[in-house]
Amino acid sequence: MRLAYVDPPYYGMAEKFYGHLHPEAARYDSLDAHAELIDRIAADYDGWAFSMTSTNLRDLLPLFPTDARVAAWVKPFASFKLGVNPTYTWEPVVFRPAPRKHDTTKPTVRDYIAAPITLKKGLVGAKPEPFCRWVMDLMRWQPGDQVDDVFPGTGVFGRVVAAADMELDFGGAA
């Protein structure tokens, strides 16, 4: 199966947070760029997951296929900012699992995870390893699946997939 994790520059925040890192970051401050990206992943992949900020859910959700679901990454610890109340302590993940039956030997996956944010990873929005593993489970990842990290950032998602593949190759439990 072909799977994709997509964590693009968040709509309306791309230039602000990533403009200094990539010359085309500002493109993702448009809904058209996100619509093109969503159309491409829905057409090219068997399963996928797409991260965004909670303030983008209203704008982006109508762009996804109707069979997509919304999950939540809840952050037990988050950065509190003066004048921001309530604070932002969750992020939506829109996903469509690969079309395979649930592996009954694995625990049932919840549509939320509570996992702390990462700090000092060199990139705003870097995801923690438990989040990556949860996203793999949402997509119904299995060893040998091709998994593309469309916006690799720190590369953590690819490392988590590689470690899970290697662990299973050596007879461990993922």
Backbone bond lengths (Angstrom), bond angles and torsions (degrees), N, CA, C in turn:
res aa  C-N    CA-C-N  psi(-1)  N-CA   C-N-CA  omega(-1)  CA-C   N-CA-C  phi
1 M - - - 1.449 - - 1.528 108.94 -
2 R 1.302 114.65 150.71 1.474 121.62 175.53 1.524 108.11 -104.25
3 L 1.333 115.49 122.23 1.455 121.72 -179.50 1.530 109.23 -122.80
4 A 1.325 115.15 154.18 1.469 119.24 178.83 1.516 110.30 -140.48
5 Y 1.329 114.65 136.78 1.453 120.32 168.22 1.523 106.74 -108.33
6 V 1.326 115.34 130.56 1.458 121.34 -175.30 1.530 108.94 -124.85
7 D 1.316 116.14 117.08 1.463 122.52 177.81 1.524 106.98 -129.71
8 P 1.348 115.80 72.95 1.464 119.22 -175.37 1.521 111.76 -75.19
9 P 1.322 116.72 168.09 1.465 117.73 169.65 1.528 108.06 -55.48
10 Y 1.311 116.38 131.20 1.462 120.17 -174.31 1.528 111.24 -67.01
11 Y 1.303 115.01 138.34 1.457 123.12 -179.29 1.532 109.75 -52.43
12 G 1.330 115.52 127.39 1.451 121.46 179.88 1.516 114.67 84.35
13 M 1.336 117.49 -4.69 1.465 120.93 -178.17 1.526 112.61 -127.15
14 A 1.321 116.91 1.17 1.459 121.07 -171.84 1.526 112.69 -62.75
15 E 1.310 117.36 -52.80 1.467 120.26 -179.11 1.527 110.52 -62.67
16 K 1.319 116.32 -43.32 1.466 121.26 -177.06 1.530 112.58 -59.38
17 F 1.330 116.99 -46.84 1.454 120.08 -174.66 1.524 114.86 -95.42
18 Y 1.330 118.45 -24.81 1.461 120.04 -172.25 1.523 114.46 -126.63
19 G 1.333 117.55 -1.66 1.461 121.14 -179.23 1.513 113.22 -56.71
20 H 1.314 117.37 -35.19 1.464 121.28 179.73 1.529 112.55 -75.80
21 L 1.326 117.20 -13.37 1.466 121.26 -177.72 1.516 113.74 -99.06
22 H 1.336 116.04 -27.62 1.462 119.04 -175.59 1.528 109.90 -147.72
23 P 1.333 117.32 132.43 1.471 119.88 -176.29 1.526 114.52 -66.41
24 E 1.330 117.95 -19.33 1.466 120.06 -179.18 1.526 112.98 -105.49
25 A 1.313 117.84 12.82 1.464 121.02 -178.03 1.526 111.33 -58.15
26 A 1.327 117.46 -42.39 1.472 121.17 -176.00 1.522 112.64 -60.27
27 R 1.316 117.86 -20.31 1.471 121.50 178.32 1.536 110.41 -56.36
28 Y 1.328 116.31 -33.66 1.464 120.49 -177.73 1.531 113.43 -81.02
29 D 1.319 116.51 6.98 1.453 120.52 169.43 1.530 110.68 -86.05
30 S 1.341 116.16 8.00 1.468 120.97 176.66 1.526 110.40 -116.05
31 L 1.332 115.40 144.30 1.468 119.91 176.63 1.523 111.25 -66.46
32 D 1.330 117.63 -31.70 1.468 120.34 179.48 1.524 111.55 -59.65
33 A 1.325 117.83 -41.58 1.467 120.98 179.38 1.521 110.63 -63.44
34 H 1.321 116.65 -41.43 1.473 119.55 178.63 1.526 110.80 -68.82
35 A 1.323 117.88 -38.52 1.472 120.76 177.91 1.527 110.64 -61.70
36 E 1.322 117.02 -43.44 1.473 120.68 178.02 1.524 110.86 -62.23
37 L 1.319 116.46 -43.12 1.463 121.51 179.74 1.528 110.95 -63.39
38 I 1.316 116.99 -45.69 1.469 121.27 179.86 1.521 110.64 -63.43
39 D 1.327 117.76 -43.84 1.468 120.94 177.30 1.525 111.08 -59.37
40 R 1.336 116.19 -41.13 1.466 120.11 -178.15 1.522 111.53 -66.97
41 I 1.331 118.28 -45.27 1.472 118.66 -178.38 1.527 110.92 -69.51
42 A 1.333 117.00 -35.69 1.465 119.46 179.26 1.527 111.10 -65.87
43 A 1.325 117.25 -32.56 1.468 121.32 -179.44 1.528 112.92 -83.65
44 D 1.324 117.21 -34.40 1.466 121.23 -170.34 1.524 115.58 -95.33
45 Y 1.334 118.06 -13.90 1.461 119.56 -173.13 1.526 111.76 -125.29
46 D 1.335 114.89 148.03 1.465 120.90 177.86 1.526 111.64 -74.69
47 G 1.316 116.12 -34.95 1.459 122.51 177.92 1.507 108.19 -145.94
48 W 1.314 116.07 152.76 1.464 119.48 -178.02 1.522 110.66 -160.93
49 A 1.321 114.63 163.97 1.463 122.45 174.51 1.525 107.68 -140.92
50 F 1.326 116.33 143.08 1.466 123.11 -172.08 1.526 108.41 -134.21
51 S 1.327 116.86 117.16 1.464 121.71 179.42 1.521 111.13 -88.59
52 M 1.329 114.86 150.04 1.463 121.28 175.71 1.522 108.37 -157.60
53 T 1.302 116.04 173.99 1.450 120.31 174.06 1.526 108.96 -91.54
54 S 1.316 116.31 156.14 1.467 119.84 -176.35 1.524 112.22 -61.07
55 T 1.319 117.84 -27.79 1.467 120.30 179.36 1.524 112.40 -72.90
56 N 1.334 117.85 -13.44 1.465 121.82 178.32 1.516 113.66 -92.63
57 L 1.312 118.04 -12.14 1.463 121.05 -173.13 1.526 112.23 -56.95
58 R 1.308 118.11 -45.40 1.466 121.49 -178.97 1.529 111.71 -60.91
59 D 1.334 117.70 -39.32 1.461 121.45 -177.98 1.526 113.01 -77.38
60 L 1.326 116.88 -40.05 1.465 120.25 -171.63 1.524 114.77 -90.77
61 L 1.311 118.53 -31.79 1.465 120.00 -175.31 1.532 113.30 -54.45
62 P 1.334 120.12 -40.89 1.473 119.01 178.91 1.534 114.22 -63.83
63 L 1.329 117.72 -14.56 1.464 121.32 -178.94 1.529 112.62 -83.15
64 F 1.337 117.01 -14.79 1.460 121.18 -176.53 1.521 111.57 -86.40
65 P 1.345 116.83 155.64 1.471 119.40 173.92 1.534 110.17 -57.50
66 T 1.317 115.72 151.96 1.470 120.06 -175.39 1.528 113.28 -67.94
67 D 1.330 118.38 -17.13 1.464 119.83 178.87 1.531 112.61 -89.16
68 A 1.319 118.02 2.40 1.457 121.19 177.20 1.528 109.43 -74.22
69 R 1.315 115.20 151.51 1.463 121.27 178.82 1.521 109.41 -118.61
70 V 1.326 115.11 163.92 1.464 120.90 177.99 1.523 108.70 -115.23
71 A 1.317 115.97 129.14 1.454 123.20 174.74 1.528 107.62 -117.79
72 A 1.328 116.41 171.57 1.462 119.93 -176.38 1.519 111.80 -132.06
73 W 1.325 115.02 131.97 1.459 121.54 168.62 1.520 105.77 -98.26
74 V 1.321 116.17 111.83 1.457 122.85 -179.78 1.522 107.35 -96.98
75 K 1.317 116.07 131.28 1.460 121.70 -175.62 1.531 109.82 -106.24
76 P 1.334 117.95 103.96 1.464 120.38 -180.00 1.536 112.59 -58.71
77 F 1.322 116.19 -31.69 1.460 121.09 174.36 1.515 107.07 -121.53
78 A 1.311 116.76 134.15 1.461 121.35 177.06 1.521 108.12 -143.92
79 S 1.303 115.39 163.80 1.460 120.65 177.17 1.522 109.24 -75.63
80 F 1.303 116.02 125.95 1.455 120.36 177.72 1.518 108.53 -96.96
81 K 1.333 115.63 131.97 1.454 121.15 -177.17 1.523 109.83 -117.61
82 L 1.298 116.05 137.23 1.453 122.57 179.72 1.529 109.96 -55.94
83 G 1.311 117.10 128.50 1.459 121.92 177.30 1.520 114.99 86.21
84 V 1.331 117.25 -3.52 1.472 120.89 178.47 1.526 107.17 -104.37
85 N 1.343 115.59 105.69 1.448 120.65 -177.76 1.528 108.78 -149.98
86 P 1.329 118.67 116.70 1.465 126.54 6.76 1.530 111.08 -75.56
87 T 1.310 114.37 156.78 1.457 120.19 -179.90 1.526 110.39 -79.49
88 Y 1.301 115.63 163.93 1.470 121.65 -179.95 1.525 108.93 -88.15
89 T 1.325 116.89 107.96 1.469 119.87 -177.52 1.524 112.65 -126.02
90 W 1.331 117.51 19.46 1.455 119.14 174.89 1.522 108.60 -152.11
91 E 1.327 115.57 156.83 1.461 121.79 175.29 1.520 108.84 -133.89
92 P 1.334 116.90 135.75 1.456 119.79 174.33 1.525 111.34 -76.04
93 V 1.312 115.51 147.04 1.455 123.29 171.27 1.524 105.59 -128.21
94 V 1.324 116.01 112.36 1.466 120.63 177.08 1.525 106.09 -88.38
95 F 1.319 116.63 133.56 1.462 118.84 -174.62 1.527 111.57 -145.20
96 R 1.324 113.60 157.96 1.460 121.72 169.27 1.529 106.19 -135.68
97 P 1.340 116.79 115.97 1.463 118.81 -178.05 1.529 111.86 -70.81
98 A 1.315 114.75 156.69 1.470 120.17 174.74 1.523 108.63 -60.80
99 P 1.320 116.77 147.21 1.473 120.45 -177.52 1.522 112.53 -78.18
100 R 1.303 115.68 69.26 1.467 121.25 176.12 1.511 106.99 -136.84
101 K 1.302 114.73 156.61 1.464 119.52 -179.66 1.521 110.28 -68.03
102 H 1.309 114.39 150.68 1.460 120.58 174.97 1.520 109.05 -62.02
103 D 1.314 116.94 131.74 1.457 122.89 176.74 1.523 107.86 -74.94
104 T 1.328 116.69 107.30 1.471 120.79 -175.21 1.524 113.44 -70.23
105 T 1.330 117.87 -7.50 1.461 119.99 175.38 1.523 111.41 -82.85
106 K 1.336 116.91 -10.49 1.467 121.77 178.74 1.517 109.57 -104.69
107 P 1.320 116.54 153.36 1.466 119.25 176.45 1.535 110.89 -62.74
108 T 1.312 115.79 152.42 1.457 120.50 175.06 1.520 108.95 -66.78
109 V 1.321 116.46 137.87 1.457 122.16 -177.78 1.528 109.27 -86.85
110 R 1.309 116.58 133.92 1.466 121.29 175.26 1.524 108.90 -82.46
111 D 1.326 115.78 155.69 1.464 119.02 178.28 1.528 111.58 -89.76
112 Y 1.300 116.18 22.21 1.460 121.91 171.22 1.521 108.51 -150.07
113 I 1.318 114.60 159.22 1.461 121.04 171.51 1.524 107.47 -139.66
114 A 1.303 116.41 141.83 1.459 122.18 170.98 1.522 106.39 -105.62
115 A 1.313 115.89 109.94 1.463 121.52 -178.42 1.524 108.84 -145.80
116 P 1.325 116.56 139.52 1.464 119.23 -178.03 1.526 112.35 -67.77
117 I 1.322 114.91 156.30 1.454 120.76 175.62 1.520 109.02 -71.47
118 T 1.322 115.89 167.69 1.463 120.24 172.78 1.515 108.39 -96.38
119 L 1.286 115.65 153.45 1.460 121.18 176.96 1.524 109.50 -128.90
120 K 1.311 115.62 144.25 1.465 122.91 173.97 1.523 113.15 55.54
121 K 1.326 116.23 46.72 1.464 121.09 177.09 1.526 111.58 -99.35
122 G 1.338 116.42 -1.66 1.459 120.04 177.16 1.511 114.47 90.46
123 L 1.341 117.75 2.12 1.462 120.84 -178.27 1.518 108.80 -151.60
124 V 1.320 116.47 127.29 1.457 120.90 176.65 1.522 108.89 -60.90
125 G 1.325 117.57 130.74 1.461 121.33 177.10 1.510 115.61 88.91
126 A 1.335 118.33 6.83 1.464 120.71 178.47 1.533 109.01 -57.40
127 K 1.310 116.26 139.24 1.464 121.24 -175.28 1.528 111.21 -96.80
128 P 1.332 117.17 148.02 1.469 120.73 177.13 1.540 111.04 -80.10
129 E 1.316 115.88 157.87 1.465 120.79 -178.35 1.530 113.63 -59.05
130 P 1.350 120.53 -42.84 1.468 118.66 178.84 1.533 112.58 -60.17
131 F 1.309 117.34 -35.07 1.462 121.59 175.67 1.532 109.88 -61.15
132 C 1.325 116.72 -45.96 1.471 121.09 -178.73 1.525 110.94 -60.19
133 R 1.328 116.67 -44.69 1.469 120.22 179.74 1.533 110.64 -63.48
134 W 1.321 117.28 -40.03 1.466 122.16 177.18 1.529 110.78 -61.68
135 V 1.316 117.27 -43.38 1.470 120.77 178.31 1.530 110.30 -62.45
136 M 1.321 117.30 -40.49 1.467 120.31 176.42 1.522 110.29 -58.18
137 D 1.332 116.27 -42.84 1.467 120.79 178.93 1.531 111.45 -66.39
138 L 1.339 117.56 -39.19 1.477 120.10 176.47 1.527 111.14 -58.65
139 M 1.343 116.14 -38.55 1.465 120.85 -177.92 1.529 112.53 -80.61
140 R 1.323 117.39 -4.46 1.466 124.35 -175.93 1.525 112.18 64.44
141 W 1.322 115.37 43.25 1.451 122.45 177.80 1.520 110.79 -59.71
142 Q 1.323 114.87 142.31 1.461 122.25 171.48 1.519 107.98 -135.24
143 P 1.333 117.56 154.71 1.466 120.06 178.86 1.521 110.64 -53.45
144 G 1.309 114.80 138.52 1.458 120.60 179.39 1.523 113.89 92.48
145 D 1.331 118.30 -12.71 1.461 120.32 175.94 1.525 109.48 -64.62
146 Q 1.311 115.65 144.70 1.465 120.48 171.27 1.522 106.90 -81.54
147 V 1.322 116.89 123.81 1.461 121.13 179.64 1.521 108.41 -122.19
148 D 1.322 115.87 119.38 1.457 121.33 177.68 1.521 109.42 -103.38
149 D 1.311 115.78 127.89 1.459 122.25 171.91 1.523 104.39 -96.22
150 V 1.328 116.27 101.01 1.461 121.67 -169.29 1.534 111.97 -67.24
151 F 1.319 118.62 -30.94 1.466 123.77 175.52 1.530 107.02 -126.75
152 P 1.339 117.97 83.43 1.465 120.20 -167.72 1.525 116.70 -66.36
153 G 1.293 119.89 -19.92 1.474 120.26 176.39 1.508 112.76 47.98
154 T 1.322 117.44 -113.22 1.470 122.35 -178.60 1.529 112.33 -80.59
155 G 1.331 117.11 -11.09 1.460 121.03 -179.66 1.516 114.64 84.35
156 V 1.335 117.53 6.14 1.467 120.20 -175.38 1.522 111.83 -63.22
157 F 1.319 118.59 -38.58 1.462 119.44 -177.37 1.534 110.94 -62.57
158 G 1.316 116.81 -45.41 1.462 120.52 177.89 1.512 112.61 -61.71
159 R 1.334 116.48 -38.49 1.471 119.80 178.38 1.522 111.29 -66.31
160 V 1.314 117.72 -38.27 1.464 120.93 179.51 1.530 110.00 -66.93
161 V 1.328 117.52 -42.45 1.470 120.92 177.63 1.531 109.85 -62.24
162 A 1.324 117.05 -46.80 1.470 120.76 -179.58 1.524 111.15 -61.31
163 A 1.320 117.17 -41.46 1.466 120.57 179.21 1.526 110.97 -65.02
164 A 1.328 117.30 -40.23 1.469 120.32 178.79 1.520 110.76 -65.70
165 D 1.327 117.37 -41.83 1.470 121.12 176.63 1.524 110.31 -60.85
166 M 1.331 116.64 -45.88 1.460 121.57 -178.11 1.532 110.38 -65.95
167 E 1.310 116.69 -42.23 1.473 120.40 -179.82 1.522 110.21 -59.52
168 L 1.315 116.91 -41.97 1.464 119.99 -179.24 1.518 111.79 -74.26
169 D 1.348 116.39 -31.13 1.469 119.46 176.18 1.523 112.09 -62.54
170 F 1.332 116.20 -30.34 1.466 120.36 -178.39 1.528 112.22 -98.49
171 G 1.323 117.02 14.25 1.439 120.41 173.78 1.518 116.02 84.70
172 G 1.335 117.17 9.00 1.455 119.96 178.58 1.505 111.50 -81.48
173 A 1.285 116.39 176.86 1.462 121.54 176.91 1.514 109.20 -104.07
174 A 1.306 116.81 135.43 1.462 119.73 -179.74 1.506 110.97 -90.85
